[in-house]
Amino acid sequence: MSKRGTFFGLLLMTLLAGVPLLAGTEPPAPSASLTNAIAKLDREPPLADLIQKEYGTREDELQWAADRSLTWGEIAALAYIQATTGKSFAEMTEQNAQQDFWTYAENA
């Protein structure tokens, strides 16, 4: 299995683990699931190599994020958005992407 498949599999499992399995409960909003997935990524070992390979994130972007003490969940979300929009981490942070990654990604 490729690293890409592994990463997406882990992300999917993280998202699914955040959905309650009790009957009769409403599933959380997509933004709540994303927030939960980001929180779980924060507890994972450093993902720098995987993020660089999967999303083409440059080392200087990862260093910029580390200098500002961003979590791995935030870095992974910014890297994904950067891969689809081409915006820098600094630009996305200035535009308050971290307030609501889901909405920011939809609007970007």
C-alpha positions as CSV (number, residue, x, y, z in Angstrom):
1,M,0.0,0.0,0.0
2,S,1.4,3.4,-0.8
3,K,2.1,6.1,1.8
4,R,-0.7,8.2,0.2
5,G,-3.2,5.3,0.7
6,T,-2.0,4.8,4.2
7,F,-2.3,8.5,5.0
8,F,-5.8,8.8,3.6
9,G,-6.8,5.5,5.3
10,L,-5.6,6.9,8.7
11,L,-7.4,10.2,8.0
12,L,-10.6,8.3,7.2
13,M,-10.3,6.1,10.3
14,T,-9.8,9.2,12.4
15,L,-12.9,10.8,10.9
16,L,-14.9,7.7,11.4
17,A,-13.7,7.4,15.0
18,G,-15.1,10.8,15.7
19,V,-18.7,9.9,14.6
20,P,-20.8,8.6,17.4
21,L,-22.0,5.0,16.9
22,L,-25.1,5.3,19.2
23,A,-28.4,4.9,17.5
24,G,-30.7,7.9,17.6
25,T,-28.0,10.5,17.8
26,E,-27.3,13.0,15.1
27,P,-23.9,12.8,13.5
28,P,-21.7,15.9,14.1
29,A,-21.4,18.6,11.6
30,P,-18.6,18.1,9.0
31,S,-16.6,20.9,10.7
32,A,-16.9,19.1,14.1
33,S,-15.6,15.9,12.5
34,L,-12.7,17.8,10.9
35,T,-11.9,19.5,14.2
36,N,-11.9,16.0,15.8
37,A,-9.6,14.6,13.1
38,I,-7.2,17.5,13.5
39,A,-7.1,17.0,17.3
40,K,-6.2,13.3,16.7
41,L,-3.5,14.2,14.2
42,D,-2.0,16.5,16.9
43,R,-1.2,13.4,19.0
44,E,0.5,11.5,16.1
45,P,4.3,11.5,15.7
46,P,5.7,14.2,13.5
47,L,4.3,13.9,10.0
48,A,6.7,16.2,8.2
49,D,8.1,13.7,5.7
50,L,4.6,12.4,4.8
51,I,3.2,16.0,4.4
52,Q,6.1,17.0,2.2
53,K,5.7,13.9,0.0
54,E,1.9,13.9,-0.2
55,Y,1.2,17.5,-0.6
56,G,4.4,18.9,-1.9
57,T,4.8,21.2,1.1
58,R,8.1,22.9,1.1
59,E,10.5,22.6,4.1
60,D,10.4,26.4,4.6
61,E,6.6,26.3,5.0
62,L,7.0,23.5,7.6
63,Q,9.7,25.5,9.4
64,W,7.4,28.6,9.4
65,A,4.6,26.6,11.0
66,A,7.0,25.1,13.6
67,D,8.4,28.5,14.5
68,R,4.8,29.6,15.3
69,S,4.1,26.4,17.3
70,L,1.3,25.2,15.0
71,T,0.1,21.7,15.8
72,W,0.5,18.8,13.4
73,G,-3.3,18.8,12.8
74,E,-3.2,22.4,11.8
75,I,-0.1,21.9,9.6
76,A,-1.8,18.9,7.8
77,A,-4.9,21.0,7.2
78,L,-2.9,23.9,5.9
79,A,-0.8,21.7,3.7
80,Y,-3.9,20.1,2.1
81,I,-5.4,23.6,1.5
82,Q,-2.1,24.8,0.1
83,A,-1.9,21.9,-2.3
84,T,-5.3,22.8,-3.7
85,T,-5.0,26.6,-3.7
86,G,-1.3,27.4,-3.8
87,K,-1.6,29.9,-0.9
88,S,1.2,30.0,1.6
89,F,0.8,29.1,5.2
90,A,1.4,32.8,6.1
91,E,-1.3,34.0,3.7
92,M,-3.8,31.4,5.0
93,T,-3.1,32.3,8.6
94,E,-3.5,36.0,7.9
95,Q,-6.9,35.1,6.4
96,N,-7.8,33.3,9.6
97,A,-8.0,29.8,8.0
98,Q,-7.4,28.2,11.5
99,Q,-10.7,29.6,12.8
100,D,-12.6,27.2,10.6
101,F,-10.6,25.1,8.2
102,W,-13.7,23.5,6.7
103,T,-15.3,26.8,5.7
104,Y,-12.0,28.3,4.6
105,A,-11.3,25.3,2.3
106,E,-14.8,25.5,0.8
107,N,-14.5,29.2,0.1
108,A,-10.9,29.0,-1.2
